[in-house]
Amino acid sequence: MPSRPPGVAVVRVDVPAGAEAELAADALWQAGAVAVEERGSPGGGVLLVAGVAPGDDVERLLAAVAPR
């Protein structure tokens, strides 16, 4: 896994593949993510990894995917 620049926070969330993954990724973008990566997850789901800009509030991303 590549290292991230200092001050950049990431959120990781496991979701089912398909529409739920798309909805979760959209929620992360709308919450202010500067990047969202989709990775395969054990069990056939999707691991979303989203980052925020240095100094930005990661809590918005967490709140966006909390129901998932």
KEPA-39697 format. One record per residue: x, y, z of N, C-alpha, C in turn. Coordinates in steps of 0.001 Angstrom, whole numbers, padded with zeros to 6 digits, always signed. Atoms other than C-alpha are relative to their C-alpha. Example, Ala and Ser with C-alpha at 12.3 -4.5 7.8 and 13.67 -1.06 7.14 Angstrom:
BEGIN
+000890-001190+000000+012300-004500+007800+000900+001200+000000
-000820-001190-000060+013670-001060+007140-000770+001090+000730
REM end
This chain:
BEGIN
+000845-001172+000000+000000+000000+000000+000894+001239+000000
-000821-001202+000038+001471+003383-000955-000212+000841+001250
+000150-000882-001155+002152+005814+001832-000748+001264-000414
+000730-001225+000289+000046+008928+002099+000761+001182+000585
-000695-001188-000497+001323+012472+002605-000406+000302+001440
+000344-000367-001370+001434+013778+006180-001253+000873+000033
+001198-000816-000160-001871+015226+007348-001197-000460-000799
+001112+000506+000787-004010+013241+004921-000639-001162+000750
+000725+001055-000710-006664+011136+006646-000819-000806-000991
+000807+000861+000859-008468+008188+005092-001067-000701+000830
+001086+000772-000577-011702+006356+005814-000112-001270-000823
+000195+001282+000686-012137+002667+004980-001347-000551+000423
+001309+000568-000310-015577+001100+004736-000253-001198-000912
+000389+001194+000760-016657-002400+003654-001486+000073-000296
+001405-000002+000410-019907-002520+001692-000238-001149-000978
+000303+001019+001010-021699-005108-000438+000284+000550-001403
-000245-000407+001392-020785-005029-004133-001305+000428-000646
+001182-000403+000751-023158-003420-006592-000486+001377+000381
+000619-001309-000220-025576-000590-005951+000409+000609+001337
-000384-000531-001323-024666-000261-002256+001389+000627-000040
-001345-000563+000132-021018+000316-003162-000041+001339-000727
+000122-001258+000741-021991+002993-005665-000609+001097+000868
+000634-000981-000885-024267+004719-003138+000972+000485+001078
-000970-000377-001026-021558+004666-000474+001093+000888-000591
-001027-000825+000649-018950+006044-002900-000552+001396-000289
+000619-001307+000249-021352+008827-003929-000119+000807+001287
+000124-000698-001283-021977+009667-000263+001351+000555+000453
-001334-000475-000364-018218+009940+000324+000399+001212-000831
-000304-001153+000863-017773+012260-002679-000782+001223+000461
+000846-001123-000418-020682+014435-001527+000426+000574+001348
-000456-000452-001315-019187+014618+001964+001350+000711-000061
-001237-000747+000150-015986+016115+000562+001258-000814-000211
-001191+000815+000280-013675+013219-000241+000744+000578-001202
-000800-000442+001139-010802+014203-002523+000400-001170-000878
-000276+001215+000760-010319+010599-003640-000800-001144+000611
+000681+001214-000457-012294+007360-003439+000507-001149-000864
-000504+001174+000703-010747+004019-004349-000867-001198+000372
+000759+001224-000233-012719+000792-004730+000947-001180-000125
-000839+001201-000002-010916-002434-003820-000881-001212+000275
+000698+001231-000322-012097-006012-003723+000156-000313+001476
-000013+000334-001413-012941-007267-000273-000293-001486+000166
+000314+001410-000233-012935-010813+001107-001508-000187+000172
+001437+000245-000103-016409-012282+000814-000782+000605-001146
+000679-000518+001178-017172-010552-002468-000494+001429+000091
+000430-001390-000145-017838-007063-001133+001004+000961-000601
-000882-001060+000483-016083-003786-001854+000530+000764+001206
-000617-000855-001001-013640-001912+000354+000196+001363-000653
-000177-001367+000482-013921+001830-000237+001019+000688+000894
-001005-000768-000723-010915+003928+000762-000109+001429-000506
+000206-001397+000388-011578+007663+000773+000919+000897+000810
-000893-000939-000673-009276+010538+001622-000556+001401+000011
+000341-001416-000083-009715+014122+002709+001282+000812-000136
-001145-000887+000147-007437+017058+002047+000628+000264+001373
-000643-000321-001274-004862+017918+004728-000750+001126+000714
+000689-001003-000799-006568+019823+007504-001514-000040-000109
+001448+000104+000149-010070+018878+006323-000547-000947+001064
+000652+000762-001058-012578+017198+008631-000418-001384-000480
+000321+001373+000370-012684+013408+008311-001356-000424+000564
+001277+000353-000623-015800+013329+010505-001160+000048-000994
+001064-000067+001013-017959+014331+007521-000072-001280-000802
-000012+001262+000735-016861+011217+005661-000537-001134+000864
+000481+001038-000910-017471+009028+008682-001517+000065+000153
+001442-000165-000144-020966+010457+009110-000737-000436-001270
+000656+000341+001273-021745+009907+005424-000180-001504-000179
+000071+001446+000174-021099+006168+005647-000355-000738+001295
+000319+000625-001274-022066+005520+009275-001148-001015-000094
+001080+000987+000077-025352+003809+008331+000414-001291-000702
-000423+001176+000760-023407+001337+006173+000875-000853+000877
REM end
